[in-house]
């Protein structure tokens, strides 16, 4: 699945959804793993969907 950053317009590919954050204060938080092809990022699910829009492939 490909997504566009609403602010910068950069295209990213989602690698995996449903990742669970197990660090102390964020335990149980749902995360999304995504990449721009060069770097890989992990962001909280709700925040990701606010900052990115799905694009057709």
C-alpha positions as a Markdown table, in Angstrom:
| # | Residue | x | y | z |
|---|---|---|---|---|
| 1 | Unk | 0.0 | 0.0 | 0.0 |
| 2 | Unk | 1.3 | 3.4 | -0.9 |
| 3 | Unk | 0.6 | 6.6 | 1.0 |
| 4 | Unk | 1.4 | 10.3 | 0.4 |
| 5 | Unk | 2.5 | 12.6 | 3.2 |
| 6 | Unk | -0.1 | 15.4 | 3.3 |
| 7 | Unk | 2.5 | 18.1 | 4.2 |
| 8 | Unk | 5.5 | 17.3 | 2.0 |
| 9 | Unk | 3.9 | 15.1 | -0.7 |
| 10 | Unk | 6.5 | 12.4 | -0.3 |
| 11 | Unk | 5.4 | 8.9 | -1.2 |
| 12 | Unk | 5.8 | 6.0 | 1.3 |
| 13 | Unk | 5.1 | 2.3 | 1.2 |
| 14 | Unk | 3.5 | 0.6 | 4.2 |
| 15 | Unk | 5.5 | -2.5 | 5.1 |
| 16 | Unk | 3.4 | -3.7 | 8.0 |
| 17 | Unk | 0.4 | -2.7 | 10.2 |
| 18 | Unk | -0.8 | -4.1 | 13.5 |
| 19 | Unk | 2.6 | -3.7 | 15.2 |
| 20 | Unk | 2.2 | -3.4 | 19.0 |
| 21 | Unk | 4.5 | -1.0 | 20.8 |
| 22 | Unk | 5.8 | -2.7 | 24.0 |
| 23 | Unk | 7.8 | 0.2 | 25.5 |
| 24 | Unk | 6.7 | 1.3 | 29.0 |
| 25 | Unk | 4.5 | 4.3 | 28.6 |
| 26 | Unk | 3.3 | 3.3 | 25.1 |
| 27 | Unk | 2.6 | -0.4 | 25.9 |
| 28 | Unk | -0.1 | -1.7 | 23.6 |
| 29 | Unk | -0.1 | 1.3 | 21.2 |
| 30 | Unk | -0.7 | 0.2 | 17.6 |
| 31 | Unk | 2.0 | 1.2 | 15.1 |
| 32 | Unk | 2.6 | 1.2 | 11.4 |
| 33 | Unk | 6.0 | 0.4 | 9.7 |
| 34 | Unk | 6.6 | 2.3 | 6.5 |
| 35 | Unk | 9.5 | 3.2 | 4.2 |
| 36 | Unk | 10.5 | 5.7 | 1.5 |
| 37 | Unk | 12.8 | 3.2 | 0.0 |
| 38 | Unk | 15.9 | 4.5 | 1.7 |
| 39 | Unk | 14.8 | 4.8 | 5.4 |
| 40 | Unk | 12.3 | 2.9 | 7.4 |
| 41 | Unk | 10.0 | 4.5 | 10.0 |
| 42 | Unk | 7.5 | 3.5 | 12.7 |
| 43 | Unk | 4.6 | 5.8 | 13.7 |
| 44 | Unk | 1.6 | 5.5 | 15.9 |
| 45 | Unk | -1.4 | 4.3 | 13.8 |
| 46 | Unk | -3.8 | 7.2 | 14.5 |
| 47 | Unk | -1.1 | 9.8 | 13.9 |
| 48 | Unk | -0.1 | 8.1 | 10.6 |
| 49 | Unk | -3.7 | 8.2 | 9.2 |
| 50 | Unk | -3.9 | 11.9 | 10.1 |
| 51 | Unk | -0.7 | 12.8 | 8.3 |
| 52 | Unk | -0.9 | 10.5 | 5.2 |
| 53 | Unk | -3.4 | 9.7 | 2.5 |
| 54 | Unk | -3.7 | 6.4 | 0.6 |
| 55 | Unk | -2.9 | 6.7 | -3.1 |
| 56 | Unk | -3.8 | 4.3 | -5.9 |
| 57 | Unk | -1.0 | 2.1 | -7.2 |
